[in-house]
């Protein structure tokens, strides 16, 4: 599967913003899918919202309480966030059976997302289009969005050397 140009550019620059005109619907519309990011102690640390945008989902992630810098971010295969390690979320969402990373010639997983750039104040926001449908993400066992401790190297299988799972959100309708 080929990535849309906007998504690929977002991956390379980590400057992920809504496309011109924003996601489908009006600003007051409720997202189709959502989740609350929690840390390993159970504290709320942000939100995930997904809305239909053409044949994709427009995703908005806001997070706080993280170390400044880049953090790997992925959709994981199971909608379960059992603290503290969030291993219940399973591996990256990878229905196409590819290897990890947009810089990997055998990749990427469909769950490989842009980096989350966290400010000196510990806050980060990312917006991007995910080549998926609501039915893909909210399948029988659901999905989770996980933010990792370190930057994703975009190449190393299975998780880009992105470190521990720090925040997790179960994605629900």
C-alpha positions in Angstrom: 0.0 0.0 0.0 1.3 3.4 -0.9 1.1 6.2 1.6 -0.6 9.4 0.6 1.9 12.2 -0.1 0.6 14.4 2.9 1.1 11.5 5.3 4.6 10.7 4.0 5.6 14.3 4.2 4.2 14.5 7.7 6.4 11.4 8.6 9.5 13.0 7.4 9.0 16.5 9.0 7.1 15.6 12.1 5.0 18.7 11.3 1.7 17.0 11.1 -1.3 19.3 10.8 -4.7 19.1 9.4 -5.0 19.3 5.6 -6.5 22.5 4.2 -10.1 22.7 5.2 -9.6 20.4 8.2 -11.3 17.0 8.7 -14.7 16.2 7.4 -17.6 17.7 9.4 -17.8 20.9 11.3 -15.5 21.9 14.2 -18.3 21.1 16.7 -18.9 17.6 15.5 -18.1 14.7 17.8 -15.3 12.5 16.7 -16.3 9.1 15.4 -13.6 7.3 17.5 -11.9 8.6 20.7 -9.8 7.6 23.6 -8.2 9.0 26.7 -4.4 8.6 27.1 -3.4 7.3 30.6 0.0 6.8 32.1 1.2 3.7 34.0 -0.3 5.1 37.2 -3.7 5.6 35.6 -3.5 9.4 35.4 -5.1 11.1 32.4 -2.5 12.5 30.1 -4.3 13.4 26.9 -6.8 12.5 24.2 -7.1 10.8 20.9 -9.8 11.7 18.4 -10.4 10.2 15.0 -12.9 11.5 12.4 -13.6 10.3 8.8 -11.7 12.2 6.2 -12.4 10.8 2.8 -11.1 7.3 2.7 -9.0 7.9 5.8 -9.3 8.9 9.4 -8.1 12.3 10.5 -6.4 11.8 13.8 -5.7 14.4 16.5 -3.5 13.5 19.5 -2.9 15.7 22.5 -0.6 14.6 25.3 1.0 16.1 28.4 3.4 15.0 31.2 6.0 13.6 28.8 9.8 14.4 28.6 10.6 17.0 25.9 11.6 15.7 22.5 10.3 13.2 19.9 8.3 10.1 21.0 7.3 7.2 18.8 3.5 6.8 18.4 1.7 3.8 17.1 -1.7 2.1 16.7 -1.5 -1.2 18.5 -3.6 -4.2 17.6 -5.7 -4.7 20.7 -8.0 -2.2 22.4 -6.6 -2.9 25.9 -4.5 -0.6 28.1 -3.6 -2.6 31.3 -1.1 -0.5 33.3 1.7 -0.1 34.0 3.4 -1.5 30.9 0.4 -1.6 28.5 1.6 -4.9 26.9 -2.1 -5.9 26.7 -2.3 -3.6 23.7 -0.3 -6.2 21.7 2.0 -5.5 18.8 1.6 -2.7 16.3 -1.5 -2.9 14.1 -0.1 -4.7 11.0 -2.8 -6.3 8.9 -0.5 -6.2 5.8 2.2 -8.2 7.5 5.0 -5.7 6.8 8.0 -4.7 8.8 8.2 -1.6 11.0 9.0 1.8 9.8 8.4 4.2 6.9 12.2 4.1 6.2 12.1 0.3 6.1 11.9 -1.0 2.5 9.8 -3.9 3.8 7.4 -1.6 5.8 5.6 0.1 7.1 3.0 -1.3 9.6 -0.3 0.4 9.1 -0.1 1.3 12.8 3.2 3.3 12.3 2.4 6.9 13.0 4.3 10.2 13.0 6.5 11.1 15.9 4.9 13.2 18.7 7.0 16.3 19.2 6.8 17.2 22.9 7.6 20.8 24.0 9.8 21.9 26.9 6.6 22.1 28.9 5.9 18.4 28.4 3.0 18.9 25.9 2.6 17.6 22.4 0.0 17.7 19.7 -0.1 15.9 16.3 -2.7 15.9 13.6 -2.4 13.6 10.5 -4.5 11.4 8.2 -4.3 7.6 8.9 -4.9 5.3 5.9 -7.7 3.4 7.7 -11.4 3.3 8.3 -13.3 3.3 11.5 -14.1 -0.4 11.0 -10.4 -1.2 10.7 -9.6 0.6 14.0 -12.7 -0.5 15.9 -12.7 -4.1 14.9 -13.7 -7.0 17.2 -10.9 -6.6 19.7 -10.5 -2.8 19.2 -7.2 -0.9 18.9 -5.1 1.2 21.2 -2.9 4.3 20.5 0.4 4.1 22.4 3.0 6.8 22.9 6.5 5.5 23.6 9.4 6.8 25.7 11.8 7.5 22.8 11.9 8.6 19.2 11.0 6.0 16.6 14.0 5.3 14.2 11.4 4.5 11.5 13.4 1.4 10.4 14.0 -1.2 13.1 11.4 -4.1 13.3 9.2 -4.5 15.3 8.9 -1.1 17.1 11.6 1.3 15.9 13.6 1.2 19.1 11.0 3.6 20.5 11.3 2.2 24.1 8.8 1.7 26.8 5.1 2.3 26.4 4.4 5.4 28.4 0.8 6.4 27.5 -2.0 4.3 26.2 -5.6 5.0 24.9 -8.2 2.4 24.2 -9.9 3.6 21.0 -13.7 3.4 21.3 -16.7 4.6 19.3 
